Amino acid sequence: MVTNNKILLRFLILFVVLLTVPFPLNTSPKLEFISESILKFYKKIITWIGENIFNLESSFSITQTGSGDKTFDYLLLLFLLIIAVIGTIIWSIADKKNRNYKNLNYWFLVLTRYYLGYFMIYYGLFKIMPIQFGEISFWKMLQPYGESSPMGLAWTFLGHSKGYSLFMGLSEFIGGILLFHKRTKLLGALILIPVIVNIVAVNFFFDVPVKLFSSVLLLMAIIVVAPDFKRLLNLIIFNKPTYPVNFVSPFETKKWVLWTNIVKWFFVLFILYNTIDLTTGIYKTRQNKPELFGLYEVTIFVSNQDTIQPLLTDDKRWRYIFFEYPNTIQFSRMNKSRYGLNSEVDTLKKQIRLTEFKDSTQVYLLDFEKTDSTLNISGIFRKDTIFCKTKRLDRKDFRLTSRGFNWINERPYNR
């Protein structure tokens, strides 16, 4: 049993079910409409609660922004907690029989470990590829530490080392896979608890807006371990012999056991296929580099036949040009501000067609000349006739990406 306290067990069951709905239906791309319908329902309720109970402005964000710690998410969690508490009270009053909840506990643990396993496989593969952190962008390579956000610093730190990202991904993936078999679920949870604790710590201490969800995953990992907690204490702390576990099943016939195992491993293969297909697709897309891929430092900048000196207060002169993502160009000014435009490169005509993000009618045609180490650009840009010479910078030009791994260090190389 997760706990012998029936009131606590009822609360945990209701709370976890509310958190996981509509899992596992939402693992299929063809059933996304179910998740969308439930989200629309929650949005209406939480918007009403925010406006009428907490007097929040109607403009508080309910859209998907990439953050899991929005005001909406905190209100939703509070709402689910209250529903779970009310449901527990009603359940406890209505159910006065001396039930052992044996089967209910079994299916509760199945739901918990399958949900946790699914997301660990998902996040694990996103780190193994690697996609979640990715390669450090050119802009991050140039940005001073002091101007980085705490999350940006964490993403740079984690994205720098493909080995560490792979280590985290494999830990999540292996732990997630082990959760799907009752004989290895404890091992999987014991692998995942320190991994998730580290994730929660990074999220809290580097202000990464996934604090709520990572904490929920940690709670689920603890729930999976809970039935074996006493055995672990005897083994690790009290130096007492432990007892073997009888792996019971609610199914009485071997036929049903066989079919449930087939369904289970079909589900595992299904989520593996979907997740691998998704991650490999994203990874392949990110490997499509633009024709002029690279970071270019502007050495000479001429505007309307006047050579503009590289003053750090200048808000027009380009300092760097980035070709990092397909169909996009970025410019960094001397005053550290930057902006981007849509771009199309014609390597035959040696022209770059630029389009403003917010106004597609604003088009600029620039000529370019490129060598292995230089890129020269000229033309009319935003009503100014410009010409600039640049030199190409490689990742080896930065200490962070050129230092590499060293078995032997006579002195700490801490710069």
N, C-alpha and C positions, 0 to 999 in steps of 0.2 A: 504494500500500500504506500502511496505517496505520503500520507499522514493518517494516523488513527483518529485524529480530530475530525469528526464528520462535518462540523460547521465550516472549518477551514477548507476541507476537501470540496464541499459544495461551492464555496466561494471561488476557489481556484479553477474548478471545472467551468463555472459560468464565465469567469473573467477571461480565461484562455480561449474558450469557444468564441466569445465576443471579439477578441483580438484577432482570431485566425479566420473568421468567416470572410469570404466564401471558400477558403482552402478545403480540399485540393482542386476545386473546379477552376480556380483562377490560374492554375499552372498551364492550362491549354490556351493558346492564343485565340482559338475559335470561341472561347467562352468568356472573353474579356468583358462582354456586355453585362455579365452578372456583377462583376466588380464595379463597373461604371454605374450600374443602377443603385447598388448599395452606397457608393460614394455620393451620388446625387441625393439620396435619402439623408445621409449624414450631414451633407452640406446644408440642407434646409433646416434640420434640427439645430445644428451648431450655430448657424447664422442667427436663428431666432434666440437661442440661449445667450449668445454674445451680445446681441443688441438689447434684449429685454431684461435680462437678469444681471449681466455684468456691465451694462451701459457702454459697450464698446462701439466704436464707430462702425458704420455699415461697410466701410472700405477695408476692414481687416482681411488679409489675404486668405482666400479659400482655393486659389489656383495652385497647380503643381509648379513649384519653383526650384525643386531639387533639395529643399530643406525639409527635414522631418520634424523640426522643432518650432514650427510656426505657432502663433496663438491658436489657430484652428486645431492643431494637433494636441496641444495641452488641454483645450476645452473638450475635444473628443475623448481623450484618455480619462478626464474627470467624469464625463458622461457615462462612459463604459464602466468605470469603477462604481458609480452610483447605481447603475442598472444591476451590476453584479451583486452589490450589497443588498438591494431591494429583493432581487431574485433569491438570494440566500435566505433572507428572513422568511419569505413566502414559502420556500421549499422546506425549511426547517419546521415551520408551523404545520404545513400540510402533511409532511412525511414523518409520522410518529412511530412507525414500525421499526423494529430492531433489524434493519438491513445491514448486510456486510459490505455492500457496494463493490464486491469483488470484480464483477464484469464491467461495471462502470469505470472503476479504477483502471482496468486493463485498457479499455478503449480511450480513456483520457490520456494515458501514457503513449498510446499509439499515435493519437493526434499530435501530441506535444513533440514527440521525437521525430515524427515525419515532417512536421512543419519546420522544426529547427534544422533537420537534415537537409531539407530542400533549400533553405536559404544559405546554409553553409556550403553546399555544393555550388550554388549560384555565385556567391561572393568569392568562393575559392577559385573557380574557373576564371572569374574576372581578374584575379591577381596572377594566376598562372600564365595567362596569355602573353603579356600583361596589358590590361586595359584600364583598370580602375584608377591607377596613378599615372600611367603612361610615361612617355619620355619628357624630361624637363623642357619646357618651352623656351624659345629664344628670349622672350621677354623676361622670364624668370631668371635666366642666366645673367641678365644685365641688371636686374633689380637689386638694390642694396638690401641687406638683411633687415635693416630697421624699417623699411617701407613695406615689408611683407606682412600679411595678416597671419595670425597664429595658424589658421587652417592652411594657408598657402605655404607656410614654413614646413608644416607636417607633410603636406603633399609633395613638396620638393625633397624632403628627407626620405620619405618612403619610396618616391619615384626614382630617386637616384640609384638605388641598389636593386637591380633586377633579381639578384640572389636572395635578398631579404624578402622581396615581394613574392618570389617563388616559394620561399620557406613558409610564409604566412598562408599563401594560397593552398599549398599541399596540406598544411595542418588543418585548415578548414575543410578541405575536400575530403581527406581521409577520415577525419572525425565525423563529417556528415554522412559518408557512406556507411560507417560502422553503426550509426544510429538505426539503420533500417533492419538490423537483425537482432533479435532479442538476446542472443548469447554474446553479442559484442557491443550492445548499446551502452553498457556502463563504461567500457573502455573508450568508446567514442565520446561520451559526455565528459570523461576525465581529461581527454585530450582537448576538448573544446572549451572547458571552463577557463583555464589560464589564457587560452587564445582570445576568448571573448572579453575576459577581464582586461587584457591589454588593449583591445579595441575600445572598450568603454572608457578606459583611462585616457587614451588619445583623444577620444571624442569630447570628454569633459575638459581636459587640461589644455587642449589646443582649439577649443571652441568649434568643433566640427558638428554641424547641425544634424546629427543622427543619434543624439543622446538617448532619446526616448526609445527608439526601435532597438538599439544595441542593448539597452537595459532590459527590454522585454525578452530578447534572445538569451541574455544571461539568466534571467528568471527561469526560462524554459529549460536551460541546461541544468540548473539546480534541481528543478522538478524531476528531471530524468534520473538524477543521482539519488534523490531523496529516499527511495525504497531501500537503497543499499547503504544508507548513511551510517547506521549502527554497525554494520559489518566492517565498513571502512575505519570507523573509530577503533573497533576491537583490533583490527590488523595493524593500523598505523600508530595509534596512541597508547591503547591500554595493554598491548602485547598479549592479547587473548586469542584463542583459536576462534576462527569464524566458522560459519555453517554453509553448506552448499545451498544453492538456490534451485528450487523446483520451478522450471519454466512451464507454467500452466497456460492453457489455451481455452477460450470459451467454446471451441469447437470439439465435439466429442468423437467425430469419425475422422479417419485418416483422409477420406475423400475431401472433406471440407478443409482440412489443414493443407492439403495439396493445392486446392484451388485458391485459397487465400495467399499461399506463397507465390503462386503464379501471378496473381493480380498484383501483389506487392512488388515483385521484381520487374513486372511489366511497367509499373508506375515509375520505379527507379530508372529503368532504361529510357522511359519516355521523357522524364525530366532531364536526364543526361543528354539525350539527343537534342532536345529543344535548347538547352543551355549551351551545349557545345556548338550547335548551329548558330545561335545568336552571337556568341563570343567570337567565333572564327569569322563570321561575317563582318563584325565591327572591326576586328583586327586587320582583316584584309583591306577594308575601306581605308583604315588609317595608314596602310602601307602605300597608298596611292599618293605619291609626293607630287607637288606642282612642278612644272617644267623648270622654273628658276629657283627651285628649293634652296634655301640658304639664308644666312644672316649677313647683311652687308652694312659695313660702316661707311658713312658718307665722308669723304675726304675733301671734296670741293663741291660747293653748292653755289650756283649762279642763278639769280632771279632777275629777269628784265635787264640782262647784261651787267648787273652789279654782283660782284662776288660777296656773298654774305659770310661774315666771320663767325666762327663757331663760339658764340657767346652763350653761356648757360642760361641767360635770361630770355633768349630769342624764342618766340612762340610760333615761328613759321619755318625756320630752317630745319631740314631733316637731319637727324643724327644717325639713325639706323633705318634700314628697310628690311622687312621680314617677308619672306615667301615660305610659309610654313604649312598652311592648309590649302586644299584644292580651291581654286577660284576665289582666293582672297589674298589681299596684300595689306600689310600693316606698316605704318610710318610712326617712328618715334621722333619727337621734336627735341630740340636742345633743352627745353625746360622740363623734360621728362614726361610730358603728356604724349599721348599716342592716339591714333585713330586708324580705321581700316576702311577699305572699299572692296567691292566686288572686282574681280580681275579675270581677264581672259588673255592668255598669252598665245600669240601667233609666231611660232618659231621660224616659219618660212619668210614672212614679211618682217620679222624682228620688230613686232609691235606689241604693246600692252594696252588693252582696252579696259579702262577703269570706269566703274559706275558707282555713284553714291548709293549707300545702303537705303537711305530714306527717300531718294528721288531718282528713279531709274532713267529719267530724261536727261540727267546731268551725266554726260559721257565725255571722257578724255582719252585721246589716242597719244600714246607716248612711244617713241622709238627707243630701242635699246641695242647695245653692243655688249657682248659677254665673252669673257675668257674664263679660264679655270680659276683665276684669282680676282677678277675685276668684273664690274657691271656698271656701264654708263647709261644714263637715262636722260632723254631730252624731249621737249614738246611743250604744249600749252596745257597748264594745269591750274584750274580755278582762276582763269583770266590772267595768269602769270606765265611768261615764257621762262621755262626752267631748264637747267642743265646740271647734272650732278655726276660726279665720279665716286665710285665706291670700291672698297676692297672687301673681299669675302672673308668672313671669319669662320673657322671650323671649331668643332667642339674641343679639339685638342688645344685650342687657344685659351681655354678656361681651366683653372686649377681643379675645380670640382670634377670635371669629366676627363681630365688628363692624368690625374694622380694614380688612379687604378688601385689594384690590390698588391700588397707587398708582404711576403712572409717574414722578411727580416727588416726591422726598423731599429737602427742604432739609437735614434732619438725619436720622441713623439713628433709626428708631422702635423701639428695642430696650428693651422693658420686662420 
